[in-house]
Amino acid sequence: MSKQELAILFSGSIDSLALYALSAVGRHPDIPRPRKIHLLCMQNGALRFMAFPFERFKTAEKILKAQAPSTEPVPESSFVELDTVRLFQGLWLDQCEELMPQYNGKNLVCTACRLAMHTRAVIYCVERLVPIFIASCSGNQACCPQQNETFVIKVMDFSYNFGITTRFPADSDFDDEMVIKHLLEDYGLPSDNGGERKCLFAQTLTTATEKEIGSYLDAMLPHLNKYVESRLEGKIRAAARCF
């Protein structure tokens, strides 16, 4: 079977860096070694230290290439910036005062942001014929609403509607941060948390439950299905009216 291309949701965090390393060396049963790796780094409009993820990627790429045997060179990799600002605004920021009462006053800003990221990634993958998209929702981040099982299942179904297989591999391996650090150190890669951008909304307090998150996703995903369909068909006006 010929190797396929692969996209990774890449923030520069140790989780996403570990996914990149595992993809590059092809040493995990759930992560196929691809022909090319697309590292998708999202910009939500509320981030600082913009250069951090790219610098971490280039450092990791150099290290992995130096270690790779001549018979298995590191796949070609590209670092791609994708803007999610408009989607993020439409999914939450523009209407948060109206939305919060519908979900028991819960703060779903991070859920909306992550949903915008996955939507942007689906469009990218469809347009470039990249069949597999992987991300992390590791146990050490389980407190975040966008990381729970409800989100994972619904996002996987959403992606599949457009022919994209979204996976969250290695999550059982990554439920302990030390496992991630040991993996990265085995490859000589940075194992600190200094590679990602800092978000204004990071660690924002929320007590949202599976119920509120699921209800929010059920309300938004039909709009996102229409949005993606409109974008892919070049229907600019229809896409703009989805939110």
C-alpha positions in Angstrom: 0.0 0.0 0.0 1.4 3.4 -0.9 1.9 5.9 1.9 -0.6 8.6 2.4 -0.3 12.2 3.6 -1.1 13.0 7.1 -2.1 16.2 9.0 -1.4 17.0 12.6 -3.0 19.6 14.8 0.2 21.2 15.9 0.5 23.8 18.7 4.1 23.2 19.7 3.0 21.6 23.0 4.7 18.4 24.1 1.6 16.4 23.0 1.6 17.7 19.5 5.4 17.4 19.3 5.2 13.8 20.3 2.6 13.1 17.6 4.9 14.7 15.1 7.8 12.6 16.3 5.8 9.3 16.2 4.6 10.2 12.7 8.1 11.0 11.4 9.6 7.8 12.7 6.7 5.5 12.1 7.0 3.7 15.4 3.4 3.6 16.7 0.8 1.1 15.6 -2.0 3.7 15.3 0.0 6.3 13.4 0.9 5.3 9.9 4.2 6.6 8.6 3.1 9.1 5.9 4.5 10.3 2.6 4.2 13.9 3.8 3.3 15.5 7.1 1.2 18.7 7.3 1.6 20.5 10.7 -1.5 22.7 11.1 -1.0 25.5 13.5 -4.1 27.6 14.3 -4.4 31.3 15.0 -7.5 32.2 17.0 -6.7 35.9 17.4 -6.0 35.7 21.1 -2.4 34.3 21.1 1.0 35.6 22.1 4.6 34.4 21.3 3.6 33.6 17.7 7.0 32.2 16.6 7.2 29.5 19.3 5.5 26.6 17.4 7.5 27.0 14.2 10.8 27.3 16.1 10.0 24.1 18.0 9.0 22.3 14.8 12.3 23.3 13.0 14.3 22.2 16.0 12.6 18.8 16.1 12.8 18.3 12.4 16.6 18.9 12.4 17.1 16.5 15.3 14.9 13.8 13.8 16.6 14.1 10.4 20.0 13.7 12.0 18.9 10.5 13.7 17.0 8.9 10.8 18.6 6.0 8.9 19.3 6.5 5.2 16.7 3.8 4.4 13.9 5.6 6.3 14.4 9.3 6.0 12.0 11.7 7.8 9.0 12.4 5.6 8.7 15.9 4.0 7.0 18.1 6.5 5.3 21.5 6.1 4.3 24.0 8.8 1.0 25.7 7.9 -0.7 28.6 9.6 -4.5 28.5 9.5 -6.7 31.4 10.7 -9.7 30.4 12.8 -10.6 33.9 14.0 -13.9 34.3 11.9 -15.1 30.8 12.8 -14.2 31.3 16.5 -16.1 34.6 16.6 -19.1 33.0 14.9 -19.2 29.9 17.1 -18.9 31.8 20.4 -17.5 35.3 20.8 -20.1 37.2 18.7 -23.0 35.7 20.5 -21.7 34.5 23.9 -24.3 36.6 25.8 -27.1 34.8 24.0 -25.5 31.4 24.0 -24.4 31.0 27.7 -28.0 31.0 29.1 -28.9 28.2 26.7 -26.2 26.0 28.3 -26.8 26.7 32.0 -24.5 29.7 32.0 -21.5 27.6 31.2 -18.3 28.9 29.6 -17.7 27.1 26.3 -15.1 29.4 24.8 -12.4 26.7 24.6 -14.8 24.2 23.2 -15.8 26.7 20.5 -12.1 27.4 19.7 -11.2 23.8 19.4 -14.3 23.2 17.2 -13.2 26.0 14.9 -9.7 24.4 14.7 -11.1 21.1 13.6 -13.4 22.7 11.1 -10.5 24.6 9.5 -8.5 21.4 9.4 -11.2 19.5 7.7 -11.4 22.1 4.9 -7.6 22.0 4.5 -7.5 18.3 4.3 -10.3 18.0 1.8 -8.9 20.6 -0.5 -5.4 19.0 -0.5 -6.6 15.3 -0.5 -5.0 14.6 2.9 -7.1 11.7 4.2 -6.0 11.5 7.8 -5.9 14.1 10.5 -4.6 13.4 14.0 -4.8 15.4 17.2 -4.3 14.9 20.9 -6.8 14.9 23.8 -4.5 13.4 26.3 -5.5 12.6 29.8 -3.3 15.3 31.4 -5.7 17.8 29.6 -8.9 16.1 30.6 -10.1 19.1 32.6 -10.6 21.0 29.3 -14.1 20.7 27.9 -13.0 20.2 24.4 -11.0 17.2 25.4 -13.8 14.9 26.6 -15.3 11.8 24.9 -18.4 13.7 23.7 -16.3 16.1 21.8 -14.1 13.4 20.3 -16.9 11.3 19.0 -18.9 14.1 17.5 -15.8 15.7 15.8 -14.8 12.3 14.4 -18.3 11.9 12.9 -18.2 15.5 11.5 -14.9 14.9 9.8 -16.0 11.5 8.4 -18.9 13.3 6.6 -16.3 14.9 4.4 -14.2 11.9 3.9 -11.5 12.7 6.5 -10.5 10.2 9.1 -9.8 12.1 12.3 -8.0 10.1 15.0 -6.8 10.8 18.5 -4.1 8.2 18.7 -1.8 7.6 21.7 -4.2 9.1 24.2 -4.0 6.1 26.5 -0.2 6.3 26.2 -0.3 10.0 27.0 -2.4 9.9 30.1 0.7 10.6 32.1 2.8 13.6 31.2 5.9 11.8 32.1 5.3 9.2 29.4 5.3 12.1 26.8 8.4 13.6 28.3 10.2 10.3 28.3 9.3 9.7 24.7 10.6 13.1 23.6 13.8 12.7 25.6 14.4 9.3 24.0 14.5 11.1 20.6 16.5 14.0 22.0 13.6 16.4 21.6 12.6 19.3 23.8 10.3 18.0 26.6 9.3 21.3 28.3 6.0 23.1 27.8 7.6 26.2 26.3 6.9 25.5 22.6 3.3 26.6 22.4 1.7 30.0 22.0 0.0 31.5 25.1 -3.7 32.0 24.7 -5.8 34.7 26.4 -8.4 32.0 27.2 -6.1 29.3 28.4 -7.3 27.8 31.7 -10.4 29.9 31.7 -12.7 28.6 34.5 -15.5 26.4 33.3 -17.8 23.9 35.0 -19.4 22.7 31.7 -20.4 19.0 31.8 -20.8 16.4 29.0 -24.5 17.5 28.8 -23.8 21.2 28.0 -20.9 20.4 25.7 -22.9 17.8 23.8 -25.9 20.1 23.5 -23.7 22.9 22.2 -22.0 20.7 19.6 -25.4 19.4 18.4 -26.5 22.9 17.9 -23.4 24.1 16.1 -22.4 21.1 13.9 -25.3 21.5 11.5 -24.2 25.0 10.8 -20.6 23.9 10.4 -21.6 21.1 7.9 -23.3 23.8 5.8 -20.3 26.1 6.2 -17.8 23.5 5.0 -20.0 22.4 2.1 -20.4 26.1 1.1 -16.7 26.8 1.3 -15.8 23.7 -0.7 -18.4 24.6 -3.4 -17.2 28.2 -3.6 -20.5 29.6 -2.3 -19.1 32.6 -0.4 -22.3 34.3 0.5 -23.8 31.0 1.9 -20.7 30.4 4.0 -20.8 33.9 5.4 -24.4 33.5 6.4 -23.8 30.3 8.4 -23.1 32.3 11.6 
